[in-house]
C-alpha cells in the first residue's frame, strides 16, 4: 500500500479534529524531530552554468531557501582543500549568513578501494586534506565513496582498510566519516553494512540516500538496514505529484524509518531537477515535503519512555523488563481462547477511542504475542476488544488466527510478518468503526468493526516459551 493513500484515513482525517493533549511521558526525542540542510548537488546545473559559485552557496541557501545548514560537494571547489585564504572566505560568508556547514561530499579524491595499494594510499592522503578542511569549516563529517574493482570480497577488504585509516584520522579531529550508497556494490545494503562492521569504528558509518538503489533493491528495507549506522541522511527527490509528494519515494514511510532508527540530525535536501531553471523549485518542494512530514510526525507522541513502565499497567502477571530501550515480555501465562478469562498483558493506564498507534516489534523463534486495542481489563482482552495477532510463522497463508490478523475476526490480505529476530513496523488506525492496519509498509487490514469503540491499548505476553520486544511505541489521538 502507498502511504499517501493511507493518509486519507489517518492524518488527512485527523487534521479536521481538535487534538487533545496526551498526558504521558515522551521518550528522549528532541522537540524538532529532525533538521533540514541543503546539499550543494541540488544546484549542480546552476553551478556548472556559472550562475553561482561555491562561495555563493551559503547566501543562496539562507536567502533563497531559508535553510541554515549546507552540505558541500568537493567537485565545486576541488582545488581548494589546502587553500586557507579561500576556506577563510567561505567560512566568513557562511558565518555572516548564520549558516552552519554540515559536511563535505567527496568525489574527486580517487578510489579508496583501488586494487593498487599506492593508488589507495594516494586517495587516503587526499581525503586527509579534506578532513582537515572540514574541521576548519566546522563540519561534522565527510562523505566518501566505496569505489574500486567490483569484486565483493576484495573491495570490502580494501575499502575497510582505507576507511579505518580515515576514521582514525577524522576521530582525532572530532569528525565522522560516512559512505553513501552511491552505485555499484555500495547500493547493495548487505554489502555496505558488512563494510561498516569490518571497519568497526564508532565514527564510521553510512550516509543513506533514499534514491541510489537499483530496481532489484527495496529502498525502504535498505534504508531501514542502514539507519543503525547513519551519520546523516540524504533526501533524494526527482519528480513530484501535483499535491507535492515525491513520485518514487513515499516520504512519510521513509521518514518513519528514519525516526524509528533513532536519528534526529540533519536530513539533506538533494533534489535532482531535470533543468537548471527547475532546480530552485525542486529544492523548495523537497524542503516543504520534509516540513510536512515533520509536522505529521510531531503529532504522534511516544507513550513508552524507553526507561520504565510509567504509564502502563501489568495485568495477570508475566515478566516485563526494559532492555536497550525496548520493552521485553517473557514468562507469559494463563492465555486461552476462553472469552471470560484473561492472560498476562501490559495495558496503557488510560483508555482510547480514536487513535493512530505506531510501534515496532521483534520476536524469538516460536513466539506467540499480540497488540491489543480497544480492550477491557475485565475478561479476555482479545475478545472484549481486538488483537492484532503476532506469531512466528512467516510465509503462512493468511487466516483469521494467523500473523497480522485481527484475531478470530478478520484475516489479513497478506501475512507480512518477518522472520524471528527481525524488527517489524506496525501502524494501527482506529477511527469510529474503521480499522486500518499496516505491517512493514503494506496494508494488511482495512475493515469496519462494531464490537468495541473504546478501550485500553495493550501488549500481550503469551507464554513461558515466547519472548517479544516492543519499541518506538507512539500514539496520536484522532
C-alpha positions in Angstrom: 0.0 0.0 0.0 1.1 3.5 -0.7 1.4 5.6 2.4 -0.1 8.5 0.7 -3.3 6.5 0.3 -3.3 5.6 3.9 -3.1 9.3 4.9 -6.7 9.8 3.7 -7.8 7.7 6.6 -5.3 8.7 9.3 -3.7 12.1 9.1 -5.9 13.5 6.4 -8.9 12.9 8.6 -7.1 13.9 11.8 -6.4 17.4 10.6 -10.1 18.2 10.8 -10.3 17.3 14.5 -9.1 19.2 17.6 -6.3 17.1 19.0 -6.5 16.7 22.8 -3.2 16.5 24.7 -1.9 13.1 25.7 -0.8 13.1 29.3 2.1 10.5 29.0 5.8 10.6 29.2 7.8 11.2 26.0 10.8 9.2 25.0 14.1 11.2 24.8 13.3 12.8 21.4 14.1 16.4 20.6 11.1 18.7 20.1 12.3 19.2 16.5 12.5 15.6 15.3 15.0 16.3 12.5 16.6 19.4 11.0 16.8 20.3 7.3 20.0 21.0 5.4 20.7 21.7 1.7 23.1 19.5 -0.4 25.0 21.5 -2.9 24.3 18.9 -5.6 20.7 20.3 -5.7 22.2 23.3 -7.5 24.8 21.4 -9.7 23.4 22.7 -13.0 23.3 26.3 -11.8 26.9 25.9 -10.6 28.1 24.3 -13.8 26.4 27.0 -15.8 28.5 29.6 -13.9 25.3 31.3 -12.5 26.8 30.9 -9.0 30.0 29.7 -7.3 30.7 27.6 -4.3 31.3 30.9 -2.3 27.7 31.9 -3.1 26.2 28.7 -1.7 25.8 29.9 2.0 24.0 33.0 0.9 21.8 31.2 -1.6 20.8 28.5 0.9 19.7 31.1 3.6 18.2 33.8 1.5 16.6 31.9 -1.3 15.6 28.7 0.5 15.6 29.7 4.3 17.9 26.7 5.1 20.6 27.3 7.6 22.9 24.3 7.2 24.7 23.3 4.0 26.4 20.2 2.6 29.3 20.9 0.1 30.3 18.8 -2.9 34.1 18.9 -3.5 33.6 19.0 -7.2 32.7 22.6 -7.0 35.9 23.7 -5.2 38.1 20.7 -5.8 41.5 22.5 -5.8 40.8 24.4 -2.5 41.3 21.8 0.2 44.5 23.4 1.3 43.8 27.0 0.2 43.4 28.6 3.6 42.5 32.1 2.2 39.6 30.5 0.2 38.4 28.5 3.1 38.5 31.5 5.4 36.4 33.5 3.0 34.0 30.6 2.7 33.7 30.3 6.4 33.3 34.0 6.9 30.5 34.1 4.3 28.7 31.2 6.0 29.0 32.7 9.4 27.8 36.1 8.2 24.6 34.4 6.9 24.2 32.3 10.1 24.6 29.2 8.1 26.3 26.0 9.5 28.4 23.8 7.3 27.5 20.2 7.9 29.6 18.0 5.7 31.6 17.8 2.5 30.8 15.1 -0.1 34.0 13.8 -1.7 34.0 12.6 -5.3 37.4 13.8 -6.6 39.9 12.1 -4.2 40.4 8.8 -6.0 39.2 5.2 -5.4 39.6 4.1 -1.8 39.1 0.5 -3.0 41.6 0.6 -5.8 43.4 -2.7 -6.4 46.7 -0.8 -6.5 48.0 -0.1 -2.9 49.8 3.2 -3.9 46.6 4.4 -5.6 44.7 3.7 -2.4 47.3 5.5 -0.3 47.1 8.5 -2.6 43.3 8.6 -2.3 43.5 8.3 1.5 46.1 11.1 1.6 43.9 13.4 -0.5 41.0 12.6 1.8 43.0 13.6 4.8 43.3 17.0 3.3 39.6 17.3 3.0 39.1 16.1 6.6 41.3 19.0 7.7 39.3 21.4 5.5 36.1 20.1 7.0 37.5 20.5 10.5 38.4 24.1 9.8 35.0 24.9 8.4 33.2 23.4 11.4 31.7 20.4 9.6 30.6 17.4 11.5 31.6 14.8 8.8 32.8 13.9 5.4 31.1 11.6 2.9 33.2 9.1 0.9 32.5 6.6 -1.8 33.3 2.8 -1.9 34.8 2.7 -5.3 37.2 0.3 -6.9 37.0 -3.0 -8.9 33.7 -4.6 -8.1 34.7 -7.9 -6.6 32.7 -8.0 -3.3 35.2 -9.6 -1.0 38.2 -7.8 -2.4 36.5 -4.4 -2.5 35.2 -4.8 1.1 38.7 -5.5 2.4 40.3 -2.6 0.5 37.6 -0.1 1.4 37.6 -1.2 5.0 41.4 -0.8 5.2 41.1 2.8 3.8 38.0 3.5 5.9 39.7 2.5 9.1 42.6 4.9 8.4 40.2 7.7 7.6 38.1 7.0 10.6 41.1 7.2 12.9 42.3 10.5 11.3 38.8 12.0 11.5 38.3 10.9 15.1 41.3 12.9 16.2 39.6 16.0 14.8 36.2 15.2 16.1 34.6 14.3 12.8 32.7 11.3 11.4 33.1 9.5 8.1 30.1 8.2 6.1 29.9 6.0 3.0 27.0 6.8 0.7 25.1 4.2 -1.2 26.3 5.6 -4.5 26.1 2.9 -7.1 27.8 -0.4 -7.6 28.3 -2.6 -4.6 27.7 0.3 -2.3 24.0 0.2 -3.3 23.8 -3.4 -2.0 22.7 -2.9 1.6 24.1 -6.2 2.9 27.5 -5.5 1.4 27.6 -1.9 2.6 26.7 -2.9 6.2 29.4 -5.5 6.0 31.9 -2.8 5.3 30.8 -0.8 8.3 31.1 -3.9 10.5 34.6 -4.6 9.1 35.8 -1.1 9.9 34.2 -1.3 13.4 34.8 2.4 14.4 32.2 4.4 16.2 32.7 7.5 13.9 32.5 5.4 10.7 29.1 4.8 9.2 26.7 5.4 6.3 25.1 8.4 4.7 21.8 6.8 3.5 20.5 8.2 0.2 16.8 7.5 -0.5 17.3 7.2 -4.2 20.5 5.4 -5.1 19.3 1.9 -5.5 18.7 -0.5 -8.4 15.2 -1.8 -9.1 16.2 -5.1 -7.5 16.7 -3.5 -4.1 13.8 -2.4 -1.9 14.7 1.1 -0.9 12.7 1.0 2.3 14.3 -2.2 3.5 17.7 -0.9 2.6 17.4 2.4 4.4 16.0 0.5 7.4 19.1 -1.6 7.4 21.3 1.5 7.1 19.8 3.5 9.9 21.7 1.9 12.9 24.9 3.2 11.2 23.6 6.5 9.9 25.8 9.6 10.3 23.5 11.7 8.2 20.6 11.3 5.8 20.2 12.4 2.1 16.7 13.1 1.0 16.8 12.4 -2.8 13.9 13.6 -4.9 13.4 13.8 -8.7 9.7 14.1 -9.6 6.7 15.4 -7.8 3.0 14.9 -7.9 0.6 17.8 -8.2 0.0 17.7 -4.4 3.7 17.9 -3.6 4.6 14.3 -2.9 7.6 12.6 -4.4 6.7 10.1 -7.1 9.3 7.5 -6.5 9.7 7.5 -2.7 6.9 7.5 -0.1 8.4 10.2 2.2 6.0 9.5 5.0 7.0 5.9 5.1 10.7 6.6 4.6 11.0 9.2 7.3 9.1 6.9 9.7 12.1 4.5 9.2 14.5 7.4 9.9 12.6 8.2 13.1 12.4 4.6 14.2 16.1 4.3 13.6 16.6 6.9 16.4 18.1 9.5 14.0 17.3 13.2 14.8 20.1 15.0 13.0 20.1 16.8 9.6 18.3 15.5 6.6 19.8 16.9 3.5 17.7 18.1 0.6 19.2 16.6 -2.5 16.8 17.3 -5.4 17.5 16.3 -9.0 15.8 18.8 -11.2 15.8 18.0 -14.9 16.8 21.5 -15.9 18.8 24.4 -14.4 15.6 26.5 -14.3 13.9 23.8 -12.3 16.5 23.5 -9.5 15.1 26.2 -7.2 11.6 24.9 -7.4 12.7 21.3 -6.7 14.6 22.4 -3.6 11.6 24.2 -2.3 9.3 21.3 -3.0 11.7 18.9 -1.2 12.1 21.2 1.7 8.3 21.7 2.0 7.7 17.9 1.8 10.2 17.3 4.7 8.5 20.0 6.8 5.1 18.4 6.1 6.4 15.0 7.2 8.0 16.6 10.3 4.7 18.2 11.3 2.8 14.9 10.9 5.4 13.1 12.9 5.2 15.6 15.8 1.5 14.7 16.3 2.4 11.1 17.1 3.8 11.1 20.6 5.8 8.4 22.4 3.7 6.5 25.1 6.6 4.4 26.2 9.6 6.2 27.6 12.2 3.5 27.0 13.2 3.5 30.7 10.4 2.2 32.8 6.7 1.2 32.9 5.3 4.6 33.8 2.0 5.0 32.0 1.5 1.2 31.8 -0.2 -1.4 34.0 0.6 -5.1 34.3 -2.4 -7.4 34.0 -2.3 -11.0 35.3 1.5 -11.2 35.8 4.1 -12.1 33.3 7.7 -10.7 33.3 8.3 -7.3 31.7 11.7 -5.6 31.5 13.4 -2.7 29.7 16.5 -3.7 27.7 18.4 -1.3 25.5 15.3 0.9 25.3 12.9 -1.9 24.3 10.1 -3.3 26.3 10.6 -7.1 26.7 7.9 -9.6 27.6 8.8 -13.1 28.9 7.2 -15.8 31.1 3.7 -15.0 30.0 0.9 -17.2 31.4 -2.8 -18.1 31.6 -3.7 -17.4 28.0 -6.6 -19.3 26.4 -9.4 -18.9 23.9 -11.9 -18.5 26.7 -13.5 -15.1 26.3 -14.2 -14.9 30.0 -10.6 -15.2 31.2 -7.5 -13.0 30.7 -3.9 -14.0 30.4 -0.9 -11.7 31.1 -0.6 -8.5 29.3 0.7 -4.9 29.6 -2.0 -2.2 29.4 -1.9 1.5 28.9 -3.0 3.4 32.1 -5.9 5.0 30.2 -8.4 4.2 27.5 -8.5 5.5 24.0 -11.3 5.8 21.4 -10.0 7.0 18.0 -6.2 6.9 17.5 -3.2 6.2 15.4 -0.8 3.7 17.0 2.8 3.2 15.8 5.2 0.6 17.1 7.9 -1.9 16.2 8.3 -5.4 17.5 10.5 -8.4 17.1 10.1 -12.0 18.4 12.1 -15.0 19.3 11.6 -18.3 17.4 8.2 -19.9 18.2 6.8 -16.8 19.9 3.1 -16.0 20.1 2.0 -12.5 21.1 -0.3 -9.7 20.0 -1.1 -6.0 20.0 -4.4 -5.4 21.9 -6.6 -2.3 21.3 -10.0 -1.0 22.5 -9.8 -3.8 25.1 -11.2 -4.1 28.6 -9.3 -5.0 31.8 -12.1 -7.5 32.6 -12.3 -10.8 30.8 -10.2 -11.7 27.7 -8.9 -8.5 26.0 -8.6 -10.3 22.7 -12.4 -10.6 22.8 -13.5 -7.5 24.7 -11.6 -5.5 22.1 -9.3 -6.6 19.3 -5.9 -8.3 19.0 -3.6 -7.9 16.0 -2.0 -11.4 16.1 1.8 -11.8 16.3 3.1 -15.2 15.7 6.4 -16.7 14.4 5.0 -18.1 11.2 6.3 -16.0 8.2 5.0 -17.3 4.9 2.0 -18.9 6.4 -1.2 -18.4 4.3 -3.4 -15.6 5.7 -6.1 -16.7 8.1 -8.2 -15.2 10.9 -5.9 -16.7 13.5 -2.6 -16.2 11.8 0.0 -13.3 11.8 -1.3 -9.8 11.0 -4.9 -10.9 11.5 -7.4 -9.3 13.9 -7.5 -12.5 15.9 -10.6 -14.7 15.3 -12.3 -11.8 13.4 -10.6 -10.7 10.1 -7.9 -12.4 8.1 -5.2 -10.1 6.6 -4.8 -9.6 2.9 -1.2 -10.7 3.4 1.0 -12.3 6.1 3.6 -9.6 6.2 5.4 -10.7 9.3 9.2 -11.1 9.1 11.3 -14.0 10.3 12.1 -14.2 14.1 14.8 -11.8 15.1 13.9 -9.1 12.6 12.1 -5.9 13.6 8.6 -5.4 12.2 6.9 -1.9 11.8 3.2 -1.6 12.6 0.6 1.2 12.3 -2.9 0.8 13.5 -5.5 3.4 12.8 -8.9 3.1 14.6 -11.5 5.8 13.8 -15.1 5.0 14.6 -15.8 1.5 13.2 -13.0 1.9 10.6 -9.8 -0.1 11.4 -6.8 0.0 9.1 -3.5 -1.8 9.8 -0.1 -1.6 8.1 2.6 -4.1 8.7 6.1 -3.4 7.2 4.7 -0.8 4.9 1.8 -2.9 3.5 -1.8 -2.5 4.2 -2.9 -5.8 5.7 -6.3 -4.9 7.2 -8.9 -2.5 6.0 -12.3 -3.2 7.7 -15.2 -1.9 9.8 -16.0 -3.5 13.2 -18.5 -2.5 15.8 -17.6 -4.8 18.7 -15.7 -2.2 20.7 -15.3 1.5 20.1 -13.2 2.4 23.2 -10.7 0.7 25.5 -7.1 0.1 26.5 -4.1 -0.5 24.3 -2.0 -3.4 25.3 0.9 -5.8 24.6 0.4 -9.5 25.0 2.8 -11.6 27.0 1.6 -15.0 25.9 3.5 -17.9 27.5 6.8 -19.1 29.0 8.2 -20.2 25.6 7.6 -16.8 24.0 9.7 -13.7 24.0 8.6 -10.4 22.4 10.2 -7.0 22.2 8.5 -3.7 21.5 10.0 -0.2 20.9 9.1 3.1 19.3 5.6 2.9 20.8 3.8 6.1 19.8 0.2 7.3 19.6 -1.9 10.2 18.2 -5.4 10.7 19.4 -7.8 11.5 16.5 
